[in-house]
Amino acid sequence: MPGAVPYFAASGSGCRYRDVDGNEFIDFMGGYGPLVLGYHHPEVEAAADAARRLGSAFNHPTSLLVELAEKLTQRIDFADWAVFAKNGADLTTWSIMVAREVTQRPKILKIRGAYHGTHAWCTPGHGGLLPEDRAHIHDFSFNDVAALEALFTQHRGQIAGLILTPFHHPAFADSQLPTPEFVATCNRLCRQHGALQILDDVRCGFRLSTNGSHTTYGYQPDLAVYCKAFANGHPISACVGRAPHKPAASRVFLTGSYWNDPAPMAAALATLDIVARDQIPQRLALTGQRFVDGFLALGKKHGLALVASGPPAMPYVRVADDPSFLRTQRLCAASVAQGVFLHPHHNWFISAAMTDADIDDALCRISRGLESGIP
Amino acid sequence: MPGAVPYFAASGSGCRYRDVDGNEFIDFMGGYGPLVLGYHHPEVEAAADAARRLGSAFNHPTSLLVELAEKLTQRIDFADWAVFAKNGADLTTWSIMVAREVTQRPKILKIRGAYHGTHAWCTPGHGGLLPEDRAHIHDFSFNDVAALEALFTQHRGQIAGLILTPFHHPAFADSQLPTPEFVATCNRLCRQHGALQILDDVRCGFRLSTNGSHTTYGYQPDLAVYCKAFANGHPISACVGRAPHKPAASRVFLTGSYWNDPAPMAAALATLDIVARDQIPQRLALTGQRFVDGFLALGKKHGLALVASGPPAMPYVRVADDPSFLRTQRLCAASVAQGVFLHPHHNWFISAAMTDADIDDALCRISRGLESGIP
């Protein structure tokens, strides 16, 4: 939305940030997810600072890597081991290679329109791709049990893994929660065909539950990838897996510059503790529900039909009957003009730094934005 | 070398670090490259701290991104634009996609044994790979002008790019400097065939020269990737390119969690300034030469034939006539036991935090390690 949104950030605190022109925004994106506790959470920053004083990109990991792996394997029911990287895509890509190595099969099933990163096998972009990049990637629609069954039948004995997000959170479309039948079918078909179930919990992880989003919906993953809310903005991602797959996982080479840096590991340890101690997922759900209910009520008040989707912790609200998203863009632009940062084509993120007063402030501002109507 | 090397780091300062058992090491790896100025460089840390106080993973970049892009395009002669990521591999992979998008051709030529990251098209690992991952990747030996000519002839009209490291720094082999004929041939063939020349300057950048390693050897790259020494251990990588390729580059989707974090950008700005102001490449060359000369003299003194290779800033010394690397492993293990961290199969990294006294201390320790002989 050229001209309607900030281009450069200047500073952030709690659930608010300022752009370089001094405009303040209540932040419903949180860096596209990482800032689940808000900017500058004092405990997370203190933990990272303490680790940083020891050093940065060492030749070896520090003991914090062991602590973090142990915390994850204790927290995540199916997890027997963990590896760490920087980006979500580092590990979604690695996880499909692990599935191929475990099964010695080539094919990966994925949800059409799901985002797993910018690598060639999954990027939503179109530039620079070759047909070979996706020769063994097969898409199907979220919740489409028949299509999933058909793929498993068609490619019998060739399917290495099924990669899923816990719920479907595509860009330019409503979010969709999984049906119980879909979850059960994913679990059954992976088990039946010896394919690995890979949960891309990058966007949802530690927002919907304290112990992995598979527990929210009933998935039985073999591998799960975490990032974003994992360390409240510090650069780290994680993949956890089951013991039988550890030897194969060890054969898929994985490393990167700076990966031994202890500060993000300290931040992740602190964030995981706070998420559990302060029951962050429950708070996000309550805060998000207040926001969504209030937003829909504003639509009624101003005569604008709205559609809300997604779990309240990661809501998405759009204008009804708006296939071009033009009116939804105008709705978000009007909100941004009043100091509420909303994205017109991507789910939003509730932050634990948001109080009821912040939500009411946001709703009041959005209401002002709606006063002159959304053409 | 199980049992002979530290497993977990505890703290670092300048050119030395301690493991969790309290053993101190003079560090000739520097986190496999990033710590070009040593641990906790005060100016770099102050710059990163100041940026960190503003916020972390914003929805938008801060103005530091613009400053850093401008500094790179001023510093690097051929660079008209810059993008930033976290790891080197984020951008070596992106750069081959850009070359494919620019040329609308599939094939990439690369040096056999060169390391460009862990992604499937280039990983040195063997697990989880498919034939399709490398269907259009063609290897040839560094400095082999005839082989390069033959590939350009064989795949005429199909070659998108040639990816190179400035000198050849393989694992489990000596480093090789490029011949003038090889550099001239790379430049000529890329120009003649309309293929992009991609310089993977991840490991060498800002160590051999202040303005990109292509200036050291005479390469004429179209794209260059920087990481490691770029920000003294803070997680950031960069790719720069020429103006005519900007539209195609813009079509190759690129993003990642935490990529707008201003602290690593502030660290990169400070590091680039210090590298130029303090003539770091010259200092690394002098310090490295003192180390290599002293190391070879120790070999003579102790009757151990040694082979040194690579530029002095990134030296590699091994035992002569040691195809299994077993004696080189024992040499490095003996040095590690005396508190000098050396890697037996990978080039080393001189740090600007090393004084002549540190080098002499390291040589004295290595000499003690050699006293009982290397079986």
Contacts between the chains, C-beta under 8 A, distances in Angstrom:
chain1	res1	chain2	res2	distance
A	6	B	59	7.9
A	6	B	60	5.8
A	7	B	60	6.1
A	8	B	60	5.6
A	8	B	61	6.1
A	8	B	62	6.0
A	8	B	63	5.5
A	8	B	65	7.9
A	8	B	66	7.7
A	9	B	55	6.7
A	9	B	58	3.7
A	9	B	59	6.6
A	9	B	60	4.6
A	9	B	61	7.1
A	9	B	62	5.3
A	9	B	260	7.0
A	10	B	54	6.7
A	10	B	62	6.5
A	10	B	63	7.6
A	11	B	54	4.4
A	11	B	55	5.5
A	12	B	54	7.2
A	12	B	55	3.4
A	12	B	56	7.6
A	12	B	58	6.4
A	13	B	55	7.6
A	17	B	55	6.4
A	17	B	58	6.4
A	17	B	59	7.6
A	19	B	60	7.3
A	20	B	62	7.7
A	20	B	63	5.9
A	27	B	59	7.0
A	29	B	59	4.8
A	30	B	57	7.9
A	30	B	59	7.8
A	31	B	56	7.3
A	31	B	57	3.4
A	31	B	58	5.8
A	31	B	59	5.9
A	31	B	257	7.4
A	31	B	258	7.2
A	31	B	260	6.8
A	32	B	57	8.0
A	32	B	59	6.8
A	32	B	257	6.9
A	33	B	257	6.9
A	34	B	56	7.5
A	34	B	57	4.3
A	34	B	257	5.9
A	34	B	258	6.2
A	35	B	56	7.3
A	35	B	57	6.2
A	39	B	55	4.9
A	39	B	56	6.8
A	40	B	53	8.0
A	40	B	55	7.1
A	40	B	56	8.0
A	53	B	40	8.0
A	54	B	10	6.7
A	54	B	11	4.4
A	54	B	12	7.2
A	55	B	9	6.7
A	55	B	11	5.5
A	55	B	12	3.5
A	55	B	13	7.6
A	55	B	17	6.4
A	55	B	39	4.9
A	55	B	40	7.1
A	56	B	12	7.7
A	56	B	31	7.3
A	56	B	34	7.5
A	56	B	35	7.3
A	56	B	39	6.8
A	56	B	40	8.0
A	56	B	233	3.8
A	56	B	234	7.1
A	57	B	30	7.9
A	57	B	31	3.4
A	57	B	32	8.0
A	57	B	34	4.3
A	57	B	35	6.2
A	57	B	233	4.1
A	58	B	9	3.7
A	58	B	12	6.4
A	58	B	17	6.4
A	58	B	31	5.8
A	59	B	6	7.9
A	59	B	9	6.6
A	59	B	17	7.6
A	59	B	27	7.0
A	59	B	29	4.8
A	59	B	30	7.8
A	59	B	31	5.9
A	59	B	32	6.8
A	59	B	341	6.6
A	60	B	6	5.8
A	60	B	7	6.1
A	60	B	8	5.6
A	60	B	9	4.5
A	60	B	19	7.3
A	61	B	8	6.1
A	61	B	9	7.1
A	62	B	8	6.0
A	62	B	9	5.3
A	62	B	10	6.5
A	62	B	20	7.7
A	63	B	8	5.5
A	63	B	10	7.6
A	63	B	20	5.9
A	65	B	8	7.9
A	66	B	8	7.7
A	86	B	86	4.5
A	86	B	87	5.8
A	86	B	235	6.1
A	86	B	256	8.0
A	86	B	258	7.7
A	87	B	86	5.8
A	87	B	87	7.4
A	87	B	90	7.1
A	87	B	256	4.5
A	87	B	257	5.8
A	87	B	258	7.6
A	88	B	256	7.6
A	88	B	257	5.8
A	89	B	256	6.6
A	90	B	87	7.1
A	93	B	119	7.0
A	93	B	120	7.8
A	94	B	118	7.7
A	94	B	128	7.9
A	96	B	128	7.7
A	97	B	120	6.6
A	97	B	127	6.8
A	97	B	128	2.9
A	97	B	129	7.3
A	98	B	127	7.8
A	98	B	128	6.1
A	99	B	128	7.9
A	100	B	128	4.7
A	100	B	129	7.7
A	100	B	130	6.8
A	101	B	127	4.3
A	101	B	128	4.1
A	106	B	130	5.3
A	117	B	256	7.7
A	118	B	94	7.8
A	118	B	253	5.2
A	118	B	254	5.8
A	118	B	255	6.1
A	118	B	256	7.0
A	119	B	93	7.0
A	119	B	119	7.2
A	120	B	93	7.8
A	120	B	97	6.6
A	123	B	253	5.0
A	124	B	253	6.3
A	125	B	251	7.1
A	125	B	252	6.3
A	125	B	253	2.6
A	126	B	251	6.9
A	126	B	253	7.9
A	127	B	97	6.8
A	127	B	98	7.8
A	127	B	101	4.2
A	127	B	248	6.8
A	127	B	251	3.3
A	127	B	252	4.0
A	127	B	253	6.9
A	128	B	94	7.9
A	128	B	96	7.7
A	128	B	97	2.9
A	128	B	98	6.1
A	128	B	99	7.9
A	128	B	100	4.7
A	128	B	101	4.1
A	128	B	251	7.4
A	128	B	252	4.3
A	129	B	97	7.3
A	129	B	100	7.7
A	130	B	100	6.8
A	130	B	106	5.3
A	130	B	135	7.8
A	130	B	136	6.5
A	132	B	132	4.1
A	132	B	133	7.7
A	132	B	135	4.7
A	132	B	136	7.0
A	133	B	132	7.7
A	135	B	130	7.8
A	135	B	132	4.8
A	136	B	130	6.5
A	136	B	132	7.0
A	202	B	257	7.5
A	227	B	257	5.4
A	228	B	257	5.5
A	233	B	56	3.8
A	233	B	57	4.1
A	233	B	258	6.6
A	233	B	261	7.1
A	234	B	56	7.1
A	234	B	258	7.5
A	235	B	86	6.1
A	235	B	235	5.1
A	235	B	257	7.4
A	235	B	258	4.3
A	235	B	261	6.8
A	237	B	257	7.5
A	248	B	127	6.8
A	251	B	125	7.1
A	251	B	126	6.9
A	251	B	127	3.3
A	251	B	128	7.4
A	252	B	125	6.2
A	252	B	127	4.0
A	252	B	128	4.3
A	253	B	118	5.2
A	253	B	123	5.0
A	253	B	124	6.3
A	253	B	125	2.6
A	253	B	126	7.9
A	253	B	127	6.9
A	254	B	118	5.8
A	255	B	118	6.0
A	256	B	86	8.0
A	256	B	87	4.5
A	256	B	88	7.6
A	256	B	89	6.6
A	256	B	117	7.7
A	256	B	118	7.1
A	257	B	31	7.5
A	257	B	32	6.9
A	257	B	33	6.8
A	257	B	34	5.9
A	257	B	87	5.8
A	257	B	88	5.8
A	257	B	202	7.5
A	257	B	227	5.4
A	257	B	228	5.5
A	257	B	235	7.4
A	257	B	237	7.5
A	258	B	31	7.2
A	258	B	34	6.2
A	258	B	86	7.7
A	258	B	87	7.6
A	258	B	233	6.6
A	258	B	234	7.5
A	258	B	235	4.3
A	260	B	9	7.0
A	260	B	31	6.8
A	261	B	233	7.2
A	261	B	235	6.8
A	341	B	59	6.6
